[in-house]
Amino acid sequence: MMIHEQARETPVIHHTDVLVVGSGPGGLAAALGAARAGVNVTLLERFGCFGGNITAVGVEGFAWYRHEQTIDSEGIGIEFEQRARALGAAVEEPQSDSHAIDGEAFKWVADTLVEEAGITPMLHRQFVAPIMEGNTIVGVIVESKAGREAILAKRVVDATGDADVAFRAYAPTNKQARQDMIGASVMFSMSGVDKARFIDHVKADPHTYSDWAYGQWTIETAGKEDQMFSPFLRKPFEQARKAGLIPEHLDTIAGTWGAIYDSGDLTYLNLVHLLGYDGTDPADLTRGEIEGRKQAMFAIEALKRYTPGCEGAKLRNFGMTLGIRDTRKIDAIYNMTEVDVREQGRFEDSIGIFPEFIDGYGILILPTTGRYFQLPYRTLLPKHIKHMICAGRITGGDRVSHAATRNMMCCTVTGQGAGVAAALAVKRGVDFSQMNLAALQSELLRQGVRIH
C-alpha cells in the first residue's frame, strides 16, 4: 500500500558556499577546514550539539591508540584534543599517551570552534533529501520544527556517517550484511566511584589487550599488543552471570573503561556490544537503544557488586544515541584496501596520514612502531555525482581498511581534506574531479596537516 502525497512548494531558507551535512569528527573538521580556506560554510546537524560520536554517543577516547613511537595525524583532529585540554574538557587517558575528551564539555568546545570560524550553525534540522539538477547536487531538503525547508549550496560534504546524502543521490554505495557488521554500542558513564580503590584494584589485577579474546570474540594482533595494559573489565560480568544477575546468554557484556575523574566519574564505558544491528534501519536502532540500555544496567549492577570502588556508584548518563560503527560506504573513485592500511600505503594525492591503527572485525593493531599510511583524495569522491564529496567513516574502502579509517581521528583527516577541497572547488568553479592537487595539498599544509 502506498500513500500519495500532494505536490508542495518548499521555501529556500539559506544559501551557502559549502554545506556540511553531519557534524561528527569528520563533519566538524570539514566545516572548519572549509571556513579557514576562506568560503562561507554552513554546518547542518540533526541533534542539539556538534561533535557526533564524541558528544552525542559519548566516545571520549579520541586518540587512545597513541604511544611513544606513534607517528600521528596532524591538523584539526589534534586541535580538538588540544583545545579540549586547554578548556578543561579532557583528562589523561589510562592506556595511551593521549587525553580522553570530556564529551559533555566538548559540546561547548565545538560551539566555540564553530563560532570562531564564522560557520553558520544549523542544529535541530534533519537531512531528508538531496536537491539534484541531473547528476549535480545543488542543495538539500531538511525537516525540523519549522517544517520542510530547502538549503542551497555550491558544494556539499556528506559527513552523515551513513552516506545518507550520497545514497539518496543514487551514488553507488556498499553495505555489509547485518550479521557481518561491527557491533553497535550503548555508551554510558557512572558517578560515585571511589577512584583510589578502583585504581588499586585495576593495578592489582591488570588486563592486557590479549584479554579482548573473550567468549565469542577472537582477536588478531601483531603480537606486540598482547602484553600491553588495557583498561579491560571482564571478571565482574562473569561473576554476575554465575550468580544469575546477568542472563547466561549475554556473554558479550565486557570491555573497556575510558577515564576516571577525581570527582568519581567513570566514563566512556564501552561494555555493551550489540551484534546484528543495522544502523540504517530505524527498527534496529529502536531495538538497539532499548536492549543496549537494559544491558548497561546489568553491567552497572555487576560492577557495583564485584568491583572494588564501585559499591556506591550509579548511572551518570547514557549516550544521546546508539554508537554505530559500520553501515554504508561509498563506492569511491579509489577504494582503500587492507594492504593500504597494513602495509603503509602511499599516494600521490595524499590529503593526510593516519597511524597503523586497525580496530574492528576481530583485528587490533596498535601503532607502536612509527608505521603509518596515507589517505588518498580519490577515496573521498563518490562516483557519478558532481559537486559532492564525502568525509568520515563513509569514504571508500574494503572491510579491513574500514577498521582503520572509521576511527575518529582518521575521520578528522578525511574531513579536513574534504572541507578544504570543497572550498577550493567553490573558489575555482570546478567539480571535485577537476581538483588541482598541488593547490589542495598546499592549503592543507598551510592548515597544519601532515600529508607525507
DRENLOSE-833532 format. One record per residue (C-alpha): chain; y, z, x; residue number from 1. Coordinates in Angstrom, 1 decimal, always signed. Example, Ala and Ser with C-alpha at 12.3 -4.5 7.8 and 13.67 -1.06 7.14 Angstrom:
  chain       y       z       x  resi
      A    -4.5    +7.8   +12.3     1
      A    -1.1    +7.1   +13.7     2
***
This chain:
  chain       y       z       x  resi
      A    +0.0    +0.0    +0.0     1
      A    +3.5    -0.8    +1.3     2
      A    +6.9    +0.3    +0.2     3
      A    +9.6    -2.4    +0.3     4
      A   +13.0    -1.0    +1.3     5
      A   +16.2    -2.6    +0.3     6
      A   +18.2    -4.5    +2.9     7
      A   +21.1    -2.4    +4.2     8
      A   +24.1    -2.6    +6.5     9
      A   +24.1    -0.2    +9.4    10
      A   +27.5    +0.8   +10.9    11
      A   +28.1    +0.3   +14.6    12
      A   +29.4    +3.7   +15.8    13
      A   +29.7    +3.1   +19.5    14
      A   +29.8    +0.5   +22.3    15
      A   +28.9    +1.3   +25.9    16
      A   +28.1    -0.5   +29.1    17
      A   +24.9    +1.3   +29.8    18
      A   +22.8    +3.2   +27.2    19
      A   +20.1    +5.5   +28.5    20
      A   +17.6    +6.4   +25.8    21
      A   +15.9    +9.8   +26.6    22
      A   +17.3   +12.5   +28.9    23
      A   +14.4   +13.9   +30.8    24
      A   +14.4   +13.9   +34.6    25
      A   +14.3   +10.1   +34.6    26
      A   +16.9    +9.6   +31.9    27
      A   +19.3   +12.2   +33.2    28
      A   +19.1   +10.7   +36.7    29
      A   +19.6    +7.2   +35.3    30
      A   +22.7    +8.2   +33.4    31
      A   +24.2   +10.0   +36.5    32
      A   +23.3    +7.1   +38.8    33
      A   +24.9    +4.5   +36.5    34
      A   +28.1    +6.6   +35.9    35
      A   +28.5    +7.2   +39.6    36
      A   +28.2    +3.4   +40.2    37
      A   +31.4    +3.0   +38.0    38
      A   +30.5    +2.0   +34.5    39
      A   +30.7    +3.6   +31.0    40
      A   +27.4    +5.4   +30.2    41
      A   +26.0    +6.9   +27.0    42
      A   +23.1    +9.3   +27.1    43
      A   +21.0    +9.5   +23.9    44
      A   +18.7   +12.4   +23.2    45
      A   +16.7   +13.4   +20.1    46
      A   +16.8   +17.2   +20.9    47
      A   +19.8   +19.5   +21.3    48
      A   +19.7   +19.6   +25.1    49
      A   +19.3   +17.3   +28.1    50
      A   +16.5   +17.8   +30.6    51
      A   +13.3   +16.7   +28.8    52
      A   +10.3   +18.3   +30.4    53
      A   +12.4   +20.9   +32.3    54
      A   +14.3   +22.2   +29.3    55
      A   +12.5   +21.0   +26.1    56
      A    +9.0   +21.6   +27.3    57
      A    +9.6   +24.3   +29.9    58
      A    +8.0   +22.7   +33.0    59
      A   +10.1   +24.6   +35.6    60
      A    +8.0   +23.8   +38.7    61
      A   +10.2   +20.8   +39.7    62
      A    +9.0   +20.3   +43.3    63
      A    +6.0   +22.6   +43.6    64
      A    +4.3   +20.1   +45.9    65
      A    +6.9   +20.7   +48.8    66
      A    +5.6   +22.2   +52.1    67
      A    +6.9   +22.4   +55.6    68
      A    +6.0   +18.9   +56.7    69
      A    +6.7   +17.2   +53.4    70
      A    +9.0   +14.2   +53.6    71
      A   +10.6   +14.5   +50.2    72
      A   +12.6   +12.2   +47.9    73
      A   +16.3   +12.4   +48.2    74
      A   +19.1   +11.7   +45.8    75
      A   +19.8   +13.1   +42.3    76
      A   +16.4   +14.9   +42.0    77
      A   +17.2   +17.2   +44.9    78
      A   +20.7   +17.7   +43.4    79
      A   +19.1   +19.0   +40.2    80
      A   +17.4   +21.7   +42.3    81
      A   +20.4   +22.5   +44.5    82
      A   +22.8   +22.7   +41.5    83
      A   +20.4   +25.0   +39.7    84
      A   +20.2   +27.3   +42.7    85
      A   +24.0   +27.3   +43.1    86
      A   +24.5   +28.2   +39.5    87
      A   +21.8   +31.0   +39.5    88
      A   +19.4   +28.9   +37.5    89
      A   +16.4   +28.9   +39.9    90
      A   +14.1   +31.2   +41.7    91
      A   +11.8   +30.8   +44.7    92
      A    +8.6   +29.1   +43.8    93
      A    +5.4   +31.0   +44.7    94
      A    +3.2   +28.3   +46.2    95
      A    +5.6   +26.0   +48.0    96
      A    +8.9   +25.5   +49.8    97
      A   +10.9   +24.9   +46.7    98
      A   +12.7   +26.6   +43.8    99
      A   +11.4   +26.8   +40.2   100
      A   +14.2   +25.8   +37.8   101
      A   +15.1   +28.2   +35.0   102
      A   +14.5   +25.8   +32.1   103
      A   +16.8   +27.7   +29.7   104
      A   +19.7   +27.9   +32.1   105
      A   +19.2   +24.3   +33.2   106
      A   +20.3   +23.2   +29.7   107
      A   +23.8   +24.3   +30.8   108
      A   +23.4   +22.8   +34.3   109
      A   +22.5   +19.4   +32.7   110
      A   +25.5   +19.7   +30.4   111
      A   +27.7   +20.4   +33.4   112
      A   +26.4   +17.3   +35.3   113
      A   +26.9   +15.1   +32.3   114
      A   +30.4   +16.3   +31.7   115
      A   +31.4   +16.0   +35.4   116
      A   +30.2   +12.4   +35.5   117
      A   +32.1   +11.4   +32.4   118
      A   +29.0   +10.4   +30.5   119
      A   +29.2   +10.2   +26.7   120
      A   +26.7   +12.7   +25.4   121
      A   +24.8   +12.0   +22.2   122
      A   +22.4   +14.8   +21.2   123
      A   +20.5   +15.0   +17.9   124
      A   +20.1   +11.3   +17.5   125
      A   +16.6    +9.8   +17.3   126
      A   +15.9    +6.2   +18.6   127
      A   +14.5    +4.2   +15.7   128
      A   +14.5    +0.5   +16.7   129
      A   +16.0    -1.9   +19.3   130
      A   +18.6    -4.4   +18.3   131
      A   +17.5    -7.8   +19.6   132
      A   +19.0   -11.2   +19.9   133
      A   +16.0   -13.3   +20.7   134
      A   +14.3   -11.6   +23.6   135
      A   +17.5    -9.8   +24.7   136
      A   +18.2    -6.2   +23.8   137
      A   +21.8    -5.6   +22.8   138
      A   +21.6    -2.0   +21.4   139
      A   +19.6    +0.4   +19.3   140
      A   +19.4    +1.8   +15.9   141
      A   +19.4    +5.6   +15.6   142
      A   +18.8    +8.2   +12.8   143
      A   +20.5   +11.6   +12.6   144
      A   +22.0   +14.0   +10.1   145
      A   +24.8   +11.3    +9.8   146
      A   +22.3    +8.8    +8.6   147
      A   +21.3    +5.4   +10.1   148
      A   +23.7    +4.1   +12.8   149
      A   +23.9    +1.4   +15.5   150
      A   +24.9    +1.7   +19.2   151
      A   +25.6    -1.5   +21.1   152
      A   +25.2    -1.7   +24.8   153
      A   +25.4    -4.3   +27.6   154
      A   +22.3    -2.9   +29.3   155
      A   +19.6    -0.4   +28.0   156
      A   +17.5    +2.0   +30.1   157
      A   +14.2    +3.1   +28.4   158
      A   +13.6    +6.7   +29.6   159
      A   +11.8    +7.8   +26.5   160
      A    +8.6    +8.9   +28.3   161
      A    +6.5    +6.9   +25.9   162
      A    +8.1    +3.4   +26.3   163
      A    +9.3    +3.6   +22.7   164
      A   +12.1    +1.1   +23.2   165
      A   +10.1    -1.4   +25.2   166
      A    +7.1    -1.1   +22.8   167
      A    +9.3    -1.7   +19.8   168
      A   +11.0    -4.6   +21.5   169
      A    +7.5    -6.1   +21.9   170
      A    +7.4    -5.8   +25.7   171
      A    +3.7    -5.6   +26.8   172
      A    +2.6    -2.0   +27.3   173
      A    -0.7    -0.3   +28.3   174
      A    -2.1    +2.9   +26.9   175
      A    -5.4    +4.6   +27.7   176
      A    -7.9    +5.7   +25.1   177
      A    -7.2    +9.1   +23.7   178
      A   -10.1   +10.7   +25.3   179
      A    -9.1    +9.3   +28.8   180
      A    -5.5   +10.6   +28.7   181
      A    -4.4   +13.5   +30.9   182
      A    -4.3   +16.6   +28.7   183
      A    -1.3   +17.9   +26.9   184
      A    +0.1   +21.4   +27.2   185
      A    +2.0   +24.0   +25.3   186
      A    +4.1   +25.7   +27.9   187
      A    +5.1   +29.3   +27.4   188
      A    +6.7   +32.3   +29.2   189
      A    +6.2   +36.1   +28.9   190
      A    +8.5   +39.1   +29.3   191
      A    +7.9   +42.7   +30.1   192
      A    +5.6   +42.1   +33.2   193
      A    +5.6   +44.7   +35.9   194
      A    +6.4   +42.4   +38.8   195
      A    +5.3   +44.7   +41.6   196
      A    +1.9   +45.4   +40.1   197
      A    +1.3   +41.8   +39.2   198
      A    +2.1   +40.6   +42.7   199
      A    -0.1   +43.3   +44.2   200
      A    -2.9   +42.1   +42.0   201
      A    -2.4   +38.5   +43.0   202
      A    -2.3   +39.3   +46.7   203
      A    -5.5   +41.4   +46.4   204
      A    -7.4   +38.6   +44.6   205
      A    -5.7   +35.3   +45.7   206
      A    -6.7   +32.0   +44.3   207
      A    -6.7   +28.6   +46.1   208
      A    -6.5   +25.0   +44.9   209
      A   -10.3   +24.8   +45.1   210
      A   -10.3   +27.2   +42.2   211
      A    -8.9   +24.4   +40.0   212
      A   -12.5   +23.1   +39.8   213
      A   -13.5   +25.2   +36.9   214
      A   -15.6   +24.9   +33.7   215
      A   -15.4   +21.2   +32.6   216
      A   -12.7   +20.4   +35.3   217
      A   -13.6   +18.7   +38.6   218
      A   -11.1   +18.3   +41.4   219
      A   -10.9   +15.7   +44.1   220
      A    -8.8   +16.8   +47.1   221
      A    -8.3   +15.6   +50.6   222
      A    -9.9   +18.9   +51.8   223
      A    -6.7   +20.3   +53.4   224
      A    -5.7   +21.7   +50.0   225
      A    -8.9   +23.6   +49.4   226
      A    -7.9   +26.9   +51.0   227
      A    -4.2   +26.8   +50.3   228
      A    -2.8   +29.5   +48.0   229
      A    -2.3   +28.6   +44.3   230
      A    -0.9   +30.8   +41.6   231
      A    -4.1   +30.2   +39.6   232
      A    -5.4   +32.5   +36.8   233
      A    -9.0   +32.3   +35.6   234
      A   -10.8   +35.7   +35.6   235
      A    -8.9   +37.3   +32.7   236
      A    -9.9   +34.5   +30.4   237
      A   -13.5   +34.7   +31.5   238
      A   -13.5   +38.4   +30.7   239
      A   -11.8   +37.7   +27.3   240
      A   -14.4   +35.2   +26.4   241
      A   -17.2   +37.6   +27.3   242
      A   -15.5   +40.2   +25.1   243
      A   -15.1   +37.9   +22.2   244
      A   -11.3   +37.8   +22.4   245
      A   -11.3   +34.1   +23.1   246
      A   -13.7   +31.8   +21.3   247
      A   -16.5   +30.7   +23.7   248
      A   -15.8   +27.0   +23.3   249
      A   -12.2   +27.4   +24.6   250
      A   -13.2   +27.1   +28.3   251
      A   -10.1   +25.1   +29.1   252
      A    -7.8   +28.2   +28.9   253
      A    -7.0   +28.8   +32.6   254
      A    -4.3   +27.5   +35.0   255
      A    -1.2   +28.4   +36.8   256
      A    +1.8   +30.8   +36.5   257
      A    +5.0   +29.3   +37.8   258
      A    +7.5   +32.1   +38.7   259
      A    +8.1   +35.8   +38.2   260
      A   +11.6   +37.3   +38.0   261
      A   +12.7   +40.9   +38.8   262
      A   +13.6   +41.2   +35.1   263
      A    +9.8   +41.0   +34.3   264
      A    +9.8   +37.4   +33.1   265
      A    +6.6   +35.5   +34.0   266
      A    +7.5   +31.8   +33.3   267
      A    +6.1   +28.3   +33.3   268
      A    +2.6   +29.5   +32.2   269
      A    +0.5   +26.3   +32.3   270
      A    -2.7   +27.7   +30.8   271
      A    -3.3   +25.6   +27.7   272
      A    -4.8   +22.2   +28.2   273
      A    -5.4   +20.0   +25.1   274
      A    -7.7   +17.1   +25.6   275
      A    -8.0   +14.1   +23.3   276
      A    -4.4   +14.1   +22.0   277
      A    -2.2   +11.0   +21.9   278
      A    +1.5   +11.8   +22.3   279
      A    +2.5    +8.7   +20.4   280
      A    +0.5    +9.8   +17.3   281
      A    +2.6   +12.3   +15.1   282
      A    -0.6   +13.7   +13.6   283
      A    -1.9   +14.5   +17.1   284
      A    +1.4   +16.0   +18.0   285
      A    +1.3   +18.2   +14.9   286
      A    -2.2   +19.3   +15.6   287
      A    -1.5   +19.9   +19.3   288
      A    +1.6   +22.1   +18.7   289
      A    -0.3   +24.4   +16.3   290
      A    -3.5   +24.5   +18.3   291
      A    -1.6   +25.0   +21.6   292
      A    +0.4   +28.0   +20.3   293
      A    -2.8   +29.5   +19.0   294
      A    -4.5   +29.2   +22.4   295
      A    -1.4   +30.5   +24.1   296
      A    -1.6   +33.7   +22.0   297
      A    -5.3   +34.1   +23.0   298
      A    -4.2   +33.7   +26.7   299
      A    -1.4   +36.3   +26.3   300
      A    -3.9   +38.9   +24.8   301
      A    -6.3   +38.2   +27.7   302
      A    -3.5   +38.8   +30.3   303
      A    -2.4   +42.0   +28.6   304
      A    -5.9   +43.4   +28.7   305
      A    -7.2   +42.2   +32.0   306
      A    -4.3   +41.6   +34.4   307
      A    -2.5   +44.5   +36.1   308
      A    +1.2   +44.4   +35.3   309
      A    +0.8   +42.6   +32.1   310
      A    -0.3   +45.5   +29.9   311
      A    +3.1   +45.9   +28.1   312
      A    +4.1   +42.2   +28.2   313
      A    +4.7   +40.0   +25.3   314
      A    +5.5   +36.3   +24.5   315
      A    +9.1   +35.4   +25.5   316
      A    +9.2   +31.8   +24.3   317
      A    +7.2   +28.6   +23.7   318
      A    +8.5   +25.3   +25.0   319
      A   +10.5   +23.5   +22.3   320
      A    +7.9   +20.7   +22.2   321
      A    +4.5   +19.8   +23.4   322
      A    +4.2   +18.7   +27.0   323
      A    +2.8   +15.2   +27.2   324
      A    +1.7   +13.7   +30.5   325
      A    +0.2   +10.3   +29.6   326
      A    +0.9    +7.7   +26.9   327
      A    +2.3    +4.2   +27.2   328
      A    +3.3    +2.4   +30.4   329
      A    +5.0    -0.9   +30.6   330
      A    +3.1    -3.9   +32.0   331
      A    +5.8    -4.4   +34.7   332
      A    +6.7    -7.3   +36.9   333
      A    +4.8    -5.3   +39.5   334
      A    +2.3    -2.6   +38.5   335
      A    +1.7    +0.0   +41.2   336
      A    -1.8    +0.7   +42.4   337
      A    -4.0    +3.5   +43.6   338
      A    -3.8    +2.0   +47.1   339
      A    +0.0    +2.1   +47.0   340
      A    +0.2    +5.9   +46.3   341
      A    -2.8    +6.9   +48.5   342
      A    -2.0    +4.6   +51.5   343
      A    +1.8    +4.8   +51.9   344
      A    +2.7    +1.6   +50.1   345
      A    +5.8    -0.2   +51.5   346
      A    +8.0    -2.6   +49.6   347
      A   +11.0    -4.8   +50.5   348
      A   +12.5    -4.0   +47.1   349
      A   +12.2    -0.2   +47.5   350
      A   +14.5    +1.9   +45.4   351
      A   +13.3    +5.3   +46.8   352
      A   +10.4    +7.2   +48.2   353
      A    +8.1    +9.9   +46.9   354
      A    +5.7   +12.1   +48.9   355
      A    +1.9   +11.5   +48.8   356
      A    +1.6   +13.9   +45.8   357
      A    -1.1   +12.9   +43.3   358
      A    -1.8   +15.3   +40.4   359
      A    -3.9   +14.1   +37.5   360
      A    -7.2   +12.7   +36.3   361
      A    -9.1   +15.3   +38.4   362
      A    -7.2   +14.4   +41.6   363
      A    -5.0   +16.8   +43.6   364
      A    -3.5   +15.6   +46.9   365
      A    -0.6   +17.6   +48.3   366
      A    +2.0   +16.1   +50.7   367
      A    +1.5   +18.5   +53.6   368
      A    +1.4   +15.9   +56.5   369
      A    +4.5   +13.8   +56.0   370
      A    +2.9   +10.9   +54.2   371
      A    +5.0    +9.1   +51.5   372
      A    +5.1    +5.9   +49.6   373
      A    +8.0    +3.7   +48.4   374
      A    +8.7    +2.7   +44.8   375
      A    +9.5    -1.0   +44.2   376
      A   +12.3    -2.1   +41.9   377
      A    +9.9    -4.5   +40.2   378
      A    +7.9    -1.6   +38.7   379
      A   +10.9    -0.8   +36.5   380
      A   +11.0    -4.2   +34.9   381
      A    +9.2    -4.9   +31.6   382
      A    +8.0    -8.4   +31.0   383
      A    +9.6   -10.8   +28.5   384
      A   +12.7    -8.6   +27.7   385
      A   +16.1    -9.2   +29.0   386
      A   +18.8    -6.5   +29.7   387
      A   +16.2    -3.6   +29.6   388
      A   +15.0    -1.6   +32.5   389
      A   +12.6    +1.4   +32.4   390
      A   +12.6    +4.8   +34.1   391
      A   +10.3    +7.8   +34.4   392
      A    +6.6    +8.0   +33.7   393
      A    +6.5    +4.7   +31.8   394
      A    +7.0    +2.5   +34.8   395
      A    +4.2    +0.0   +35.6   396
      A    +1.1    +1.2   +37.4   397
      A    -2.6    +1.9   +37.2   398
      A    -4.4    +5.1   +36.3   399
      A    -4.2    +6.8   +39.7   400
      A    -0.7    +5.6   +40.6   401
      A    +0.4    +7.2   +37.3   402
      A    -0.9   +10.6   +38.5   403
      A    +1.8   +10.3   +41.2   404
      A    +4.7    +8.6   +39.6   405
      A    +4.6   +10.7   +36.4   406
      A    +5.8   +13.8   +38.3   407
      A    +9.3   +14.9   +37.6   408
      A   +10.9   +14.4   +41.0   409
      A    +9.4   +10.9   +41.1   410
      A   +10.9   +10.2   +37.7   411
      A   +14.3   +11.0   +39.1   412
      A   +13.7    +8.4   +41.8   413
      A   +12.9    +5.6   +39.3   414
      A   +15.7    +7.0   +37.0   415
      A   +18.4    +6.8   +39.6   416
      A   +17.2    +3.3   +40.7   417
      A   +17.2    +2.1   +37.0   418
      A   +20.6    +3.6   +36.3   419
      A   +22.2    +2.0   +39.4   420
      A   +20.6    -1.3   +38.7   421
      A   +21.9    -1.2   +35.1   422
      A   +25.5    -0.5   +36.4   423
      A   +25.3    -3.4   +38.9   424
      A   +23.9    -5.7   +36.2   425
      A   +26.9    -4.9   +34.0   426
      A   +29.4    -5.4   +36.8   427
      A   +27.9    -8.7   +37.9   428
      A   +27.0   -10.0   +34.5   429
      A   +23.4   -10.7   +35.4   430
      A   +20.0    -9.9   +34.0   431
      A   +17.8    -7.4   +35.8   432
      A   +15.6   -10.2   +37.0   433
      A   +18.6   -11.6   +38.9   434
      A   +19.4    -8.4   +40.7   435
      A   +20.9    -8.6   +44.2   436
      A   +18.5    -6.2   +46.0   437
      A   +20.8    -5.7   +49.0   438
      A   +23.6    -4.6   +46.7   439
      A   +21.3    -2.3   +44.8   440
      A   +19.9    -0.7   +47.9   441
      A   +23.4    -0.3   +49.4   442
      A   +24.6    +1.6   +46.3   443
      A   +21.5    +3.8   +46.2   444
      A   +22.1    +4.7   +49.9   445
      A   +25.7    +5.5   +49.1   446
      A   +24.5    +7.9   +46.4   447
      A   +22.2    +9.7   +48.9   448
      A   +18.9    +8.1   +48.1   449
      A   +16.3    +7.6   +50.9   450
      A   +14.7    +4.2   +50.3   451
      A   +12.7    +3.7   +53.6   452
***
